[in-house]
């Protein structure tokens, strides 16, 4: 009898170990997600939820997202996935509350930060929108429409002023924000840089130099002059 209990116990431990290991392995090998047993899904549940929330039916999406949050309630990304599922099921109020909670919990959650950017901008709070935009630029993810978000914020004098103030906070986001591209070589960007310079921001010299060259190549003397003025006070790399 004792021997049978011992064998059963060891078999149960082995099953748990295999299930847990498969779940961890699914982080590196997405193809393993489908074979992780349901009770052991943690990391696999996140991958499954991401897929279902995007393409599954609203009913299945919300149930899958709720399961993820029950099993791993702390990551802000999981709250964001549940918020999306709620939005798809018509619960806009519940979705909004979850997005705000996710944004407070994790600044690196691009879904939550983009949603909070929209909320702040729509509420007439460009200062908060600029901070959310800075968080998104620090991640610089391909799927986030950074050029469009930047254009929207800088479209008004209040938005440019708010972004100029935020540019006084150094970090890698600042270099990404100032890097020239077809999406962010606008007149409004140059004016924002000039305003940030007047406010005492110390901007990255290398990024400003490249941006100035981009304006020069486009024969945009006004923007080039604004950037050149800021270059005189920029921060040289160590």
Backbone as numpy.savetxt, mean C-alpha at the origin, in Angstrom:
# Nx Ny Nz CAx CAy CAz Cx Cy Cz
-3.89 -51.71 24.68 -4.71 -50.51 24.68 -3.85 -49.25 24.68
-2.85 -49.28 25.60 -1.95 -48.12 25.69 -1.19 -47.95 24.39
-0.76 -49.10 23.82 -0.02 -49.05 22.56 -0.88 -48.42 21.46
-2.18 -48.78 21.40 -3.07 -48.23 20.37 -3.25 -46.73 20.56
-3.39 -46.31 21.82 -3.53 -44.87 22.09 -2.27 -44.13 21.67
-1.11 -44.73 21.99 0.17 -44.10 21.64 0.32 -43.97 20.13
-0.03 -45.01 19.40 0.07 -44.97 17.94 -0.87 -43.91 17.37
-2.10 -43.86 17.92 -3.06 -42.86 17.46 -2.56 -41.45 17.73
-1.99 -41.24 18.92 -1.45 -39.93 19.29 -0.32 -39.53 18.34
0.59 -40.44 18.07 1.73 -40.14 17.20 1.26 -39.86 15.77
0.24 -40.61 15.33 -0.30 -40.38 13.99 -0.93 -38.99 13.91
-1.64 -38.60 14.98 -2.26 -37.28 15.00 -1.22 -36.18 14.96
-0.14 -36.36 15.72 0.94 -35.37 15.72 1.56 -35.27 14.34
1.74 -36.42 13.68 2.34 -36.43 12.35 1.46 -35.69 11.35
0.15 -35.91 11.44 -0.79 -35.23 10.54 -0.73 -33.73 10.76
-0.70 -33.33 12.02 -0.63 -31.89 12.34 0.66 -31.28 11.82
1.76 -32.01 11.97 3.05 -31.50 11.52 3.07 -31.34 10.00
2.53 -32.33 9.30 2.49 -32.26 7.84 1.60 -31.11 7.39
0.43 -30.98 8.04 -0.48 -29.89 7.67 0.14 -28.52 7.90
0.80 -28.36 9.05 1.43 -27.08 9.36 2.57 -26.78 8.39
3.34 -27.80 8.04 4.46 -27.60 7.12 3.97 -27.26 5.73
2.92 -27.92 5.28 2.33 -27.58 3.98 1.85 -26.14 3.96
1.24 -25.72 5.07 0.74 -24.35 5.14 1.88 -23.35 5.03
2.99 -23.59 5.76 4.14 -22.69 5.67 4.74 -22.70 4.28
4.80 -23.88 3.67 5.38 -23.99 2.33 4.56 -23.26 1.29
3.26 -23.11 1.54 2.39 -22.44 0.56 2.75 -20.97 0.39
3.50 -20.39 1.36 3.94 -19.01 1.22 4.92 -18.88 0.06
5.73 -19.93 -0.13 6.73 -19.90 -1.20 6.22 -20.55 -2.48
5.32 -21.51 -2.32 4.79 -22.26 -3.47 3.27 -22.13 -3.50
2.74 -21.14 -4.18 1.28 -20.94 -4.20 0.50 -22.15 -4.67
1.12 -22.99 -5.50 0.42 -24.16 -6.01 0.02 -25.13 -4.90
0.69 -25.05 -3.75 0.38 -25.95 -2.64 -0.88 -25.54 -1.88
-1.36 -24.34 -2.12 -2.50 -23.83 -1.37 -3.69 -24.78 -1.40
-3.97 -25.32 -2.57 -5.16 -26.16 -2.74 -5.10 -27.46 -1.97
-3.89 -27.94 -1.62 -3.79 -29.24 -0.96 -3.57 -29.11 0.55
-3.52 -27.89 1.06 -3.41 -27.72 2.51 -4.76 -28.05 3.14
-4.81 -28.99 4.08 -6.10 -29.32 4.71 -6.73 -28.09 5.37
-8.04 -27.98 5.27 -8.76 -26.82 5.77 -8.40 -26.41 7.19
-8.38 -27.33 8.16 -8.10 -26.94 9.55 -6.71 -26.34 9.75
-5.78 -26.60 8.81 -4.41 -26.13 8.99 -4.09 -24.89 8.15
-5.08 -24.37 7.46 -4.83 -23.21 6.60 -4.68 -21.94 7.43
-3.54 -21.32 7.26 -3.29 -20.02 7.85 -2.73 -19.12 6.75
-1.47 -19.36 6.38 -0.90 -18.63 5.24 -1.63 -19.01 3.95
-2.00 -20.28 3.84 -2.73 -20.73 2.65 -4.10 -20.06 2.57
-4.70 -19.82 3.73 -6.01 -19.16 3.75 -5.91 -17.75 3.20
-4.79 -17.08 3.46 -4.61 -15.72 2.94 -4.55 -15.74 1.42
-3.79 -16.66 0.86 -3.71 -16.76 -0.60 -5.07 -17.11 -1.20
-5.74 -18.05 -0.57 -7.06 -18.47 -1.06 -8.04 -17.30 -1.01
-8.00 -16.56 0.10 -8.92 -15.43 0.26 -8.66 -14.35 -0.77
-7.41 -14.04 -1.02 -7.07 -13.02 -2.01 -7.67 -13.36 -3.37
-7.57 -14.65 -3.75 -8.12 -15.08 -5.03 -9.64 -15.02 -5.05
-10.25 -15.53 -3.99 -11.71 -15.61 -3.94 -12.35 -14.22 -3.85
-11.73 -13.33 -3.07 -12.28 -11.98 -2.93 -12.27 -11.25 -4.26
-11.26 -11.52 -5.08 -11.16 -10.84 -6.36 -12.09 -11.42 -7.42
-12.25 -12.75 -7.40 -12.96 -13.36 -8.52 -14.11 -14.30 -8.14
-14.28 -14.61 -6.88 -15.35 -15.50 -6.47 -16.67 -14.76 -6.32
-17.72 -15.49 -6.04 -19.01 -14.86 -5.82 -18.94 -14.06 -4.51
-19.74 -12.99 -4.39 -19.70 -12.18 -3.17 -19.97 -13.00 -1.90
-20.87 -13.96 -1.97 -21.22 -14.74 -0.79 -20.03 -15.59 -0.33
-19.39 -16.26 -1.28 -18.24 -17.10 -0.93 -17.07 -16.21 -0.48
-16.92 -15.06 -1.13 -15.82 -14.15 -0.79 -15.89 -13.72 0.67
-17.09 -13.35 1.12 -17.18 -12.83 2.50 -17.00 -13.95 3.52
-17.47 -15.14 3.23 -17.27 -16.24 4.16 -15.80 -16.62 4.25
-15.13 -16.63 3.11 -13.70 -16.95 3.08 -12.90 -15.90 3.82
-13.25 -14.63 3.64 -12.53 -13.55 4.31 -12.78 -13.59 5.82
-13.98 -13.90 6.23 -14.27 -14.01 7.66 -13.47 -15.14 8.30
-13.33 -16.23 7.58 -12.52 -17.34 8.09 -11.07 -16.91 8.28
-10.55 -16.16 7.31 -9.17 -15.68 7.41 -8.99 -14.79 8.63
-9.90 -13.86 8.85 -9.78 -12.93 9.98 -9.92 -13.67 11.30
-10.77 -14.70 11.36 -10.89 -15.49 12.59 -9.58 -16.20 12.91
-8.94 -16.71 11.88 -7.71 -17.48 12.11 -6.49 -16.59 12.33
-6.44 -15.47 11.61 -5.30 -14.55 11.75 -5.84 -13.12 11.80
-6.29 -12.70 12.97 -6.97 -11.40 13.06 -6.05 -10.18 13.07
-4.77 -10.36 13.27 -3.90 -9.20 13.47 -3.46 -8.48 12.19
-3.06 -9.18 11.11 -2.56 -8.45 9.94 -3.61 -7.50 9.34
-3.20 -6.28 9.07 -4.14 -5.29 8.53 -4.65 -5.69 7.14
-3.82 -6.41 6.38 -4.23 -6.83 5.04 -5.47 -7.72 5.08
-5.61 -8.50 6.17 -6.75 -9.39 6.27 -8.04 -8.60 6.50
-7.94 -7.54 7.29 -9.10 -6.66 7.46 -9.47 -6.00 6.13
-8.46 -5.65 5.34 -8.72 -5.02 4.05 -9.45 -5.98 3.11
-9.04 -7.25 3.14 -9.71 -8.23 2.29 -11.17 -8.42 2.72
-11.40 -8.43 4.03 -12.78 -8.54 4.52 -13.58 -7.30 4.13
-12.92 -6.13 4.16 -13.60 -4.89 3.76 -14.03 -4.95 2.30
-13.15 -5.46 1.44 -13.49 -5.59 0.03 -14.67 -6.55 -0.15
-14.63 -7.65 0.59 -15.71 -8.63 0.50 -17.03 -8.01 0.96
-16.99 -7.21 2.02 -18.20 -6.54 2.49 -18.71 -5.55 1.45
-17.80 -4.83 0.83 -18.19 -3.88 -0.22 -18.88 -4.61 -1.36
-18.35 -5.76 -1.73 -18.96 -6.54 -2.82 -20.34 -7.06 -2.44
-20.58 -7.20 -1.13 -21.89 -7.66 -0.67 -22.82 -6.51 -0.32
-22.42 -5.28 -0.67 -23.29 -4.14 -0.48 -23.22 -3.49 0.88
-22.30 -3.93 1.74 -22.18 -3.35 3.08 -21.12 -2.26 3.06
-21.46 -1.10 2.55 -20.49 -0.02 2.41 -20.07 0.55 3.77
-21.02 0.65 4.70 -20.68 1.18 6.03 -19.69 0.26 6.75
-19.98 -1.04 6.72 -19.08 -2.00 7.36 -17.72 -2.02 6.70
-17.70 -1.90 5.38 -16.44 -1.88 4.64 -15.60 -0.67 5.03
-16.26 0.49 5.14 -15.53 1.71 5.50 -14.90 1.63 6.87
-15.62 1.08 7.84 -15.08 0.95 9.19 -13.88 0.01 9.22
-13.96 -1.08 8.47 -12.85 -2.03 8.44 -11.62 -1.43 7.77
-11.83 -0.67 6.71 -10.70 -0.04 6.02 -9.99 0.93 6.95
-10.76 1.70 7.71 -10.14 2.64 8.64 -9.35 1.90 9.71
-9.90 0.79 10.20 -9.18 0.00 11.20 -7.90 -0.58 10.62
-7.97 -1.06 9.38 -6.79 -1.62 8.73 -5.72 -0.56 8.52
-6.13 0.63 8.14 -5.18 1.72 7.89 -4.49 2.15 9.17
-5.20 2.15 10.29 -4.58 2.49 11.57 -3.59 1.42 12.00
-3.90 0.18 11.64 -3.08 -0.94 12.11 -1.81 -1.11 11.30
-1.85 -0.83 10.00 -0.67 -1.08 9.18 -0.51 -0.09 8.05
0.52 0.73 8.14 0.76 1.73 7.09 1.27 1.09 5.81
1.71 -0.15 5.87 2.22 -0.82 4.68 1.14 -1.59 3.92
-0.09 -1.46 4.36 -1.22 -2.10 3.68 -1.69 -1.17 2.57
-1.30 -1.48 1.32 -1.57 -0.57 0.22 -3.07 -0.44 -0.08
-3.83 -1.51 0.13 -5.27 -1.44 -0.10 -5.90 -0.43 0.85
-5.55 -0.54 2.12 -6.13 0.36 3.12 -5.66 1.79 2.90
-4.38 1.97 2.57 -3.86 3.32 2.39 -4.49 4.02 1.18
-4.71 3.27 0.12 -5.35 3.87 -1.05 -6.79 4.25 -0.74
-7.49 3.40 -0.01 -8.86 3.72 0.37 -8.91 4.94 1.28
-7.97 5.03 2.23 -7.94 6.17 3.13 -7.54 7.45 2.40
-6.71 7.32 1.39 -6.38 8.49 0.56 -7.65 9.04 -0.08
-8.45 8.15 -0.66 -9.70 8.57 -1.30 -10.65 9.21 -0.29
-10.74 8.61 0.90 -11.63 9.14 1.94 -11.18 10.53 2.37
-9.88 10.68 2.63 -9.35 11.97 3.09 -9.51 13.05 2.03
-9.20 12.71 0.79 -9.31 13.70 -0.28 -10.76 14.10 -0.49
-11.65 13.11 -0.44 -13.06 13.40 -0.61 -13.64 14.21 0.53
-13.03 14.09 1.72 -13.50 14.82 2.89 -12.87 16.20 3.01
-12.05 16.58 2.04 -11.41 17.89 2.07 -10.26 17.98 3.05
-9.53 16.87 3.24 -8.39 16.84 4.17 -7.13 16.48 3.38
-6.57 17.44 2.62 -5.40 17.13 1.81 -4.16 16.77 2.62
-4.07 17.26 3.86 -2.92 16.92 4.69 -2.88 15.43 4.98
-4.04 14.87 5.36 -4.10 13.43 5.61 -3.91 12.65 4.32
-4.48 13.14 3.23 -4.30 12.47 1.94 -2.84 12.44 1.54
-2.10 13.51 1.82 -0.67 13.55 1.46 0.13 12.53 2.26
-0.24 12.34 3.52 0.46 11.33 4.34 0.18 9.93 3.82
-1.06 9.68 3.42 -1.38 8.37 2.86 -0.65 8.15 1.54
-0.54 9.22 0.74 0.17 9.10 -0.53 1.65 8.83 -0.29
2.23 9.46 0.71 3.62 9.20 1.04 3.83 7.74 1.43
2.88 7.18 2.19 2.98 5.77 2.56 2.93 4.87 1.34
2.11 5.22 0.37 2.01 4.43 -0.86 3.28 4.56 -1.69
3.85 5.77 -1.77 5.09 5.94 -2.51 6.24 5.19 -1.85
6.21 5.02 -0.53 7.28 4.29 0.14 7.27 2.82 -0.26
6.08 2.30 -0.61 5.97 0.92 -1.07 6.22 0.80 -2.57
5.75 1.81 -3.31 6.00 1.90 -4.75 5.60 0.61 -5.47
4.39 0.13 -5.19 3.92 -1.11 -5.80 3.37 -0.85 -7.20
3.64 -1.78 -8.09 3.25 -1.60 -9.49 1.74 -1.49 -9.67
0.98 -2.21 -8.83 -0.47 -2.24 -9.03 -1.18 -1.01 -8.48
-0.47 -0.17 -7.75 -1.07 1.06 -7.21 -0.88 2.20 -8.21
-1.96 2.88 -8.62 -1.85 3.96 -9.62 -1.28 5.24 -9.00
0.01 5.21 -8.67 0.63 6.32 -7.95 0.57 7.62 -8.75
0.78 7.53 -10.06 0.73 8.73 -10.89 -0.64 9.39 -10.83
-1.67 8.61 -10.92 -3.04 9.14 -10.87 -3.35 9.74 -9.51
-2.96 9.07 -8.44 -3.22 9.58 -7.10 -2.47 10.90 -6.88
-1.23 10.96 -7.35 -0.45 12.18 -7.20 -1.07 13.33 -7.98
-1.51 13.05 -9.19 -2.16 14.09 -10.01 -3.39 14.63 -9.32
-4.17 13.76 -8.73 -5.39 14.19 -8.04 -5.08 15.09 -6.85
-4.06 14.73 -6.08 -3.73 15.53 -4.91 -3.16 16.89 -5.30
-2.28 16.90 -6.31 -1.60 18.14 -6.69 -2.45 19.04 -7.58
-3.67 18.62 -7.86 -4.53 19.40 -8.77 -5.01 20.70 -8.14
-4.94 20.82 -6.81 -5.40 22.03 -6.15 -4.26 22.68 -5.38
-4.31 23.99 -5.15 -3.27 24.65 -4.34 -3.17 24.06 -2.94
-4.32 23.69 -2.37 -4.31 23.11 -1.03 -3.58 21.75 -1.02
-3.80 20.98 -2.08 -3.12 19.70 -2.18 -1.63 19.86 -2.35
-1.22 20.84 -3.16 0.21 21.07 -3.36 0.87 21.55 -2.07
0.18 22.39 -1.35 0.72 22.87 -0.08 0.87 21.73 0.92
-0.14 20.86 0.99 -0.08 19.71 1.90 1.06 18.78 1.55
1.25 18.53 0.25 2.33 17.65 -0.16 3.68 18.28 0.09
3.77 19.60 -0.06 5.02 20.31 0.22 5.41 20.14 1.68
4.43 20.21 2.57 4.70 20.01 3.99 5.15 18.57 4.26
4.50 17.62 3.62 4.86 16.22 3.82 6.26 15.93 3.29
6.67 16.64 2.26 8.02 16.46 1.71 9.11 16.88 2.69
8.76 17.55 3.76 9.74 17.91 4.78 10.14 16.69 5.62
9.37 15.60 5.47 9.70 14.35 6.17 10.53 13.47 5.24
11.82 13.28 5.52 12.67 12.51 4.60 12.36 11.02 4.66
12.87 10.30 3.70 12.69 8.86 3.63 12.80 8.38 2.19
12.82 7.09 2.02 12.96 6.55 0.66 11.77 6.90 -0.21
10.62 7.14 0.43 9.43 7.52 -0.33 9.69 8.79 -1.10
10.46 9.71 -0.49 10.70 11.02 -1.11 11.46 10.86 -2.43
12.46 9.97 -2.44 13.22 9.74 -3.66 12.32 9.14 -4.75
11.46 8.21 -4.35 10.56 7.59 -5.33 9.59 8.64 -5.88
9.09 9.49 -5.01 8.14 10.52 -5.41 8.77 11.50 -6.40
10.04 11.81 -6.20 10.72 12.80 -7.03 11.33 12.22 -8.31
11.35 10.90 -8.42 11.96 10.28 -9.61 11.13 10.60 -10.84
11.79 11.07 -11.92 11.02 11.46 -13.11 10.41 10.27 -13.82
9.19 10.45 -14.28 8.52 9.45 -15.12 7.48 10.18 -15.93
6.90 9.47 -16.89 5.89 10.09 -17.75 4.66 10.48 -16.94
4.51 9.89 -15.74 3.31 10.14 -14.94 3.47 11.29 -13.97
4.69 11.71 -13.68 4.83 12.71 -12.63 5.79 13.84 -12.99
5.82 14.22 -14.25 6.61 15.40 -14.63 5.65 16.53 -15.02
4.76 16.82 -14.13 3.77 17.86 -14.39 4.25 19.21 -13.87
3.57 20.25 -14.30 3.84 21.59 -13.78 3.53 21.63 -12.28
2.45 20.94 -11.89 2.05 20.94 -10.48 3.13 20.31 -9.60
3.82 19.29 -10.10 4.89 18.68 -9.31 6.02 19.68 -9.09
6.41 20.39 -10.15 7.48 21.38 -10.02 7.09 22.47 -9.04
5.84 22.91 -9.09 5.38 23.94 -8.17 5.36 23.42 -6.73
5.03 22.15 -6.56 5.04 21.55 -5.23 6.46 21.50 -4.68
7.41 21.15 -5.53 8.81 21.10 -5.13 9.29 22.49 -4.70
8.93 23.49 -5.49 9.32 24.86 -5.15 8.73 25.28 -3.81
7.48 24.91 -3.56 6.83 25.26 -2.30 7.48 24.52 -1.14
7.84 23.26 -1.36 8.52 22.48 -0.33 9.87 23.10 0.00
10.58 23.55 -1.02 11.88 24.19 -0.82 11.72 25.47 0.01
10.72 26.26 -0.31 10.49 27.49 0.45 10.11 27.19 1.91
9.46 26.03 2.13 9.05 25.65 3.48 10.17 25.03 4.28
11.34 24.86 3.65 12.49 24.34 4.38 12.76 22.86 4.19
12.07 22.22 3.27 12.33 20.79 3.01 13.71 20.63 2.40
14.39 19.56 2.79 15.69 19.25 2.21 15.51 18.02 1.32
15.44 18.27 0.04 15.11 17.22 -0.92 16.38 16.58 -1.46
16.23 15.38 -1.98 17.37 14.61 -2.47 17.92 15.22 -3.76
19.22 15.52 -3.74 19.85 16.19 -4.88 19.81 15.33 -6.15
20.10 14.05 -6.00 20.16 13.18 -7.18 18.81 13.11 -7.87
17.76 12.93 -7.08 16.42 12.86 -7.65 16.03 14.17 -8.31
16.33 15.28 -7.66 16.01 16.57 -8.25 16.78 16.81 -9.54
18.04 16.39 -9.55 18.85 16.57 -10.76 18.26 15.82 -11.95
17.83 14.60 -11.70 17.24 13.81 -12.79 15.91 14.41 -13.24
15.16 14.91 -12.28 13.88 15.52 -12.62 14.10 16.80 -13.43
15.10 17.59 -13.03 15.42 18.80 -13.78 15.86 18.49 -15.20
16.63 17.43 -15.37 17.06 17.02 -16.72 15.86 16.59 -17.55
14.89 15.93 -16.90 13.69 15.51 -17.62 12.92 16.71 -18.13
12.76 17.72 -17.29 12.07 18.95 -17.71 12.86 19.65 -18.83
14.18 19.66 -18.70 15.01 20.31 -19.72 14.86 19.60 -21.06
14.84 18.26 -21.01 14.68 17.49 -22.24 13.35 17.73 -22.91
12.35 18.09 -22.12 11.03 18.39 -22.67 10.87 19.88 -23.02
11.98 20.63 -22.82 11.99 22.08 -23.11 10.92 22.82 -22.31
10.86 22.50 -21.05 9.89 23.13 -20.16 10.67 24.01 -19.18
10.96 25.22 -19.63 11.85 26.12 -18.91 11.31 26.51 -17.54
10.01 26.73 -17.46 9.40 27.16 -16.19 9.62 26.09 -15.11
9.28 24.85 -15.42 9.44 23.77 -14.46 10.91 23.53 -14.14
11.76 23.59 -15.17 13.19 23.38 -14.96 13.76 24.42 -14.00
13.32 25.67 -14.13 13.81 26.74 -13.26 13.37 26.52 -11.81
12.15 26.05 -11.62 11.68 25.78 -10.26 12.50 24.69 -9.59
12.79 23.64 -10.33 13.58 22.54 -9.78 15.02 23.00 -9.53
15.57 23.80 -10.45 16.94 24.29 -10.30 17.08 25.12 -9.03
16.06 25.89 -8.71 16.09 26.69 -7.49 16.14 25.79 -6.26
15.38 24.69 -6.28 15.36 23.78 -5.15 16.69 23.03 -5.03
17.36 22.79 -6.15 18.63 22.06 -6.14 19.68 22.82 -5.34
19.59 24.13 -5.31 20.58 24.91 -4.56 20.56 24.62 -3.07
19.42 24.12 -2.58 19.29 23.81 -1.15 19.13 22.33 -0.87
19.36 21.48 -1.86 19.06 20.06 -1.69 20.07 19.35 -0.81
19.72 18.13 -0.44 20.57 17.30 0.41 21.38 16.34 -0.45
22.69 16.48 -0.38 23.55 15.62 -1.17 23.68 14.25 -0.50
23.77 13.18 -1.29 23.90 11.84 -0.70 25.22 11.70 0.04
25.19 10.87 1.10 26.41 10.65 1.89 27.45 9.86 1.09
